[in-house]
Amino acid sequence: MNSDTMRNHGTSMFRCLVVDDEPLVRQLAVRHLQRHNVLCDSVGDGSEAASLLDGGGYDGVLVDLQIPGKNGHALCVKALSLKPPPLVTVMTGLSVPQVEADLRRRGINQFYRKPVDMGVIAREIREGLDERSTSQLPAEADESNDFPAVEDAEHEISTAPDAERASEASTSEHFVIEIFCREKERSKALAKRLRSAGYSASAAQSSDDLLETLNSTRVDLLVIENELKGFLSGLQIIEMLFDQLLSVSVVLLTSEAELDLADKPAMESILRRFDSGLEDDDRADAILQVIKTMTGRHLMIDHRARQLVADAEGIPPMPHVLAQIVKHLEQPVAEIPLQQLSQEIEIDPRLTSELLRVVNSSHSGVVHKVTGARDAVRLLGAKRAISLCLALGVRTMNSELLKPWSGELRDWYLKRVTLTASTASIFAQRFEKVPHETAFLLGILQDLGILVFAEHYGEKYFARVVQRVRSVATLSFVSSEKLVTNTDHAQVSAAVLRLWRFPPTIIEPVMMHHQPIAPTMTRVMRSFVKCMRVAELFADFADNPAAQRRKALFDFVNREFEPHAGECGAALLDAVAQSREMGVQLRTPQLDSETLTLALERLEQADDSEE
């Protein structure tokens, strides 16, 4: 029975084709669409999807742009050529403005950036199908546009205004709750009650169903009963989530009043415990009170990035002393106990020695030699001491991952990191008025994913990403990485920081530094992301001062730092000088400042000529 016949019988059933190369994403999409009475076929290959479209009968198509076989753009064009065309919805992890602009001109208006909230996508697809089915004149595809289907996956650096794409950066502002109780009916009743309060809540059918959802969709709160049917308890599932680097707050329902929550890091995600014997309404009210106390939503790091980091053998564990220092990152400056911080640093003689070497270097301008961690912390200030200790510690941990690299590539990476951190710090202090110590640390951390990619993919990553991006000025790391790895270094860096238990205030800007700068970001988040982005664009230009990279850097500066655009050239020169100083302090290779200064002079001359 086809979809038209079903609608004539009043069942309001539609038929949709789901196309994505990730089995988990396909399964999740099908499950959510079926909840909305949408029948689904799903495939992972564009050519196979094209054959199914030839058979007709689909009311909607949900497609990822990055798929094997016939690419997503070409598949969308084919779908829009059908009579009548199905409702086409696009989800993608790539940002390719020229492709998206063409699809919008052809009539596609539903775009979602991965990671996505599949529940929201399914609901909006259903609403779109209902609207089309009641329309007397369904929208036809725009056939006047002769823009060819994109068959080449390499695209130029995007300089389109982020504001034009900001609305695509987030699919929903809903607070998302997943519920898993021993009895399915209890889960459904609780989900219904929370939905009536305005939240997006759904009930997991099994532990596999729960893990699939959490791996594919951002979830802000997990409500789970400890005494479950089957082999796993709620606490065991919480530990599994921690091992998979999944960040989600938990409300635990348990009948054990004296349940012993072992002193394990995984248990820190449990916000509250409630008696599982509570009446349904009382339980829902208690959970709603917890939600009101939550200050933010959890990060949804791409599951490929999390899996890559969880499986990596070469990533060193965070030393205990650094793990203690990390805990101070979210404290207000006035509340950081300087004596305790000094004592924590002194636990590690090597870190103490490195810190004193930096403080006593000629670049620090210290008159009298500093001999102890306590004096060093007082001299530097708490925030700067913390950032410097973490930078020194991360440099030491990175040295293990850098061992297999060639000398030339190792020097390139270390110079890049130092320049990125220095540039982010200068722009944060001079233009954005946010803590420059934090911006420096973010610059040190934002490219950690490059090390993990190299460790996992080896020569394939060096040849197809690093070497090509360095030599071809129109290529960017993110688009090239996604073609090779299906994720990017920002997501992998965030997963590493999650493994090392950095706070969300550090993980989120690292994860978001290649996303469109959206109005929904907090002011501080926008400022940090802007500083990290301009720093990375400058590092790309420093490595290959081609016209395309000069334009990408200019366009970003003129757009995001518009009131200060005329001062940015001087700021970049200062960043070069600071990076050389930091290279001495961190014992990393020195930038060729003469060559870079000449490149900057050419950059400013080009800017003057354009004016």
Steps between C-alpha positions, in 0.01 A plus 500: 500500500659830394499822702215659301274204572577520868416868518172437320413254774552772758806359674714806410798274417786629288806333351855634539844395372784545753850523350805509729819294510481466879286200605428652843371822345282308255353285777431800721337695214277206408395447860403865554323529164300185566380655825339764278335242272759537224599174329870486418753339272864567588825459308860608548598557137400781263487281189270251670282788620477635143374161380232498771393852404456381141240258632297795632252508785700704752340800668825608668875450482738554794855510364852561625709700251811291568419147381680245281387434144289781357571797726232669709472814287449301180245279677306807617495638145369167373227490767389852413468403132230241579132574428382587758822559694523354851566720803882503522670550836878529527725424797873547477819536698663701221473875451507562125310827444495485119338156503243596762421825323431311178271251674309784664452662160356173380243502779657309793454691823560235767871476588636356825857500626634180656487403782122524470193458717327227301178533694465861386590412138240221491230726642576779252509258207158372602366855530641583156340190347164582659520855367582381146223241503237767575636748245321520167815616324803316633826684454688401187877487480667793337614363167626831366825477691771338292750471789656156444480223757819506703711194428832631634534486876776763526373852563659839547534663839170653599493871567120536499365694798432274794180692570349354185556150633443558870145368493630169368739444789238371737192292428318561825512698820301229683630343817525128416425225753533123455329263745575134569309321775452134584140511377445646152161642593657696784760645258225600255283657770792704636600612149142610431487696824830681423388576143187663641734732693658614173807275482607258228481163676500144368504150649773250412374151421817313600861559603608464135236753400624737771867473399409548133310818581773641723764429236306678227302779665578772751331413832508749787363278776477124540245366747588137569387239749776298662308175538439411134400182327783315329871481573586867546411723792453875470837562664674268253345689210620830650854358515472387137401852396801643683734251329355603162570869580130582499417805708149496646354594837310225678208468739516155656187320619571226754324305771823469702499779756864433595631435149877531504615723217864407472751782479532470124515783244197356318281558805565875488238523223221406745326822603236351728365169627129438552309208641369291210188437708383860466162557340519600132397863555735542797788353300429732206480805728832408662668465159358834387654663806838350407469632144437853631831489688701394193695791357591362159455230242743219441737486208436253222845405375486312169484127571774421245733736686411346836551149367834593346626643830355219712676240281831688469790337681751781461317775689675534837290523816476833677757508785347532845651840568353645177163342577501689830600827333227463235237513775589866565415609145134568578563679828479881515848649541423628850401151616808311377703403810855605411661293774315186393585564133868544591501176698337312212770624260778407742384137501658466155871598514529506121205736457631721781842516333346586161281770652796659680707488181229693314449752779873567526559528124626828358162561332319510833687805629546361850751703705564244775515129435183312596582177685164348598161420351324720754693811394453411133122475542488831685709668231303360205154510654276195536352493149828547318674245722225245430508559122879482490514179706240337277679617185827353631326178599320462166827564316660212691205268429500598132867405469400132509254542213756700302777239520410321173480829306778616272710788631360743241136419581566503875649849472203613288248380759680652800548835325134497397379436854718773651391756238134404539511532878684834488263647240190390691643652818583835335156535337321399822684759706503783248160479331264256673577579865476137612767317707803483274650220713201282412525596132868400503412161651223450242751572224731233643214246510299566183722293267546194723279307258767528229731289719232236555418481129869455418533229765197310367523550121875541464630573151148519358427806714839662433472452124129567441446772761810666648719515191216590264357773723843649549574508127155575349389840627131446418470197729416511871573247771137447598362419154800281416482316831132424456563349160765268644373434855130603503570735792738790567779600737276736701271210596795269573674768707180538705484123551861498627418780745195305614729200560734724700198637692536865406190707586228580242611865496823382332361208297216695338702778329750239378215291356327805348794690356416395142123544535315814384512771766133495599301762693394222740857477634578688818709814458804336660463190281475715184808695603711191562388334176577818303850515650563131428374533143710804413800328660455191285449705184821688580687173559376372162615824335838484677552151360398596146456878443294458184237748377211268591613472861566872521142559382357248748688671784405851385134413453475348847678791669290761318181315587560394860738773621355780289547788752865400545584374149760770451682393816514130419819517293692633801336234718620225262856640512484493879374142484807404296727661761315332788512162327878525476520579871267210582704274274802569722301448819328181380815375324334468162651582157527868414286664234680656207385844611683685219316308228172532686544873558560549127185300428307723740634810330380366164167423665461858624614641165236290324242629746599862429480445125152349532385806693 
